[in-house]
Amino acid sequence: MTDRRQLLLLACVATWAGCARPFAAPGGRETVRPASSTLELARFMRETVNVPFSFAVLEYEGPQRHRRIERAAVVLKDAVRDLVHWQAPPVVSAEARDVFFEYARQLERQVADFEVAARAHDLDATASRLEAVRQSCNSCHRLFRPASVVSVDVVYGRLAIGLGGRL
């Protein structure tokens, strides 16, 4: 990548990160903390929750899928248990905190169902349960990680990759 393209990429990423703001519910009340206070949760989700979820999705078509999906389900279940007990959720009100933890408990139940299906080697049920997990994640993200909030650690990671670096 040329120096000019690197500078352009850096300018775009800096502009994109500068636009980050807390999500505002109808009526203007913010429901999530600014991105700077959610770095720990963003990193946890990306490294601890998303990895086994993505692994399960990718291994669904693999030759050793039963064993590998089952292992991914166990790791995901353990990660979600940590999420249910998260100490500092990205919220600014007691009501938003309740919603955050209800989503986390719902995800915990869905991941448990996914694990049961994976252990039973029932591919149809596994796929259905994995889709339920995905939908639950997306529903929570719409409230607590909207597109207008950019995780700084993700921005820097993308920048490093764009510049040819390693994470």
C-alpha positions, 0 to 999 in steps of 0.5 A: 500500500502506498504512503498516500493510500495509508494516509487516506485510510488513516484519515477515514478511520479517524473521521469514522472514530470521531463520529462515535457517540452514545446511542440515543433512545427516542426522546433523546435519552442515552442508553449506552455509555460512550465507546471509550467506556466499553472497550473491555466489553467490546474486547471480551465480546470480540475475543471470547464470545465471537470466536467460539460462535464463529468457529461453530458457524464455520465448522458446520460444514466441516468433516469433524463438525460434530466434535468441533461444534460441540466444543465450540458450544461448551466454550461459548456457554462458558463465555456467556456465563461471564457476560451474565455476570458482567460488572460494568455493562455499557448502560447509563440507567437502571432500566437499561441495565435490566434490559442488558442483563435480560438479553444476557440471560436470554443468550445464556438460555439459547446457548445452553439449548445450542449445546444440547443440540450439539451434544446430541449431534442433531444438525438441524437443531444445532443450526436452528439453535445457532441461528437463535443465538445469532438473532439474540446477539443482533437484537442486543447489539441494536440497543447496546452497540449501535452502528453509531458507536465505534469501538476504538480497539476495533478501529485501531485493529482495522487500521493496523491491518490496513497498514500491513501490521499485525494485531 
